[in-house]
């Protein structure tokens, strides 16, 4: 009897252990399935939902649940990214130019699923870098080597326009471009440097000539002003002398007349409106 009881107790413990193991396994499976069904989409990304490998939707940042095994979520970076490359090209005058450019771009949020379908996640290597290189060559060929330096803003605009048109069909937006460096052959660089030096010297000579011309004009103006002032002063002196002479001539005439006067008043006979009054004057004045 005791032996049967022992066998029964052993069987019960065995069943209990098996039940506990089963519960634990089920809990592990449930936890695993719960874990693998959770996806976290970080800020600055969008999630492309794949169901059995096919794109079935796009989800925004946050906590998302998927069907394990059947579904998955691929992260697509929606932040502004930078691509930088250096490319050898030829200018309009067939000078070899090595150009370094930097491009800031961003995926179009409304076409994330399309971008993934056509390019997957390696869009930079498959589309962006090759088109940057082609755009550099196309823009560089529009300008001479000298113009690439002197007209850099125009070169940048042309490069931006060409690249934007090339990437637009792929729903990739070009936000800004910058040309960080132009590298020419040593011979051309020396020629450009010599030309710049010559232009600077010519400009200095021109400025000096303009200064000399200005000084000459200033001297002429001062001389003319001095001449005009001298002439005006001379004319004024001559006029003053003439007036003095007229005054002196009148006084001299009066003085001469007085010296020649014999003391007799002049007698006047006439038929004017004023009657003639004759004043008798003794010829000899006696004391």
Secondary structure by P-SEA (a helix, b strand, c coil): caaaaaaaaaaaaaaaaaaaaaaaaaaaaaaaaaaaabbbbcccbbbbbbccccccccccccccccccccbbbbbbbccbbbbbbccccccccccbbbbbbbbbbbcccccaaaaaaccccccccccaaaaaaaaaaaaaaaccccccccaaaaaaaaaaaaaaaaaccccccccccccccccccaaaaaaaaaaaaaaaaaaaaaaaaaaaaaaaaaaaaaaaaaaaaaaaaaaaaaaaaaaaaaaaaaaaaaaaaaaacccccccccccccbbbbbbbbbccccc
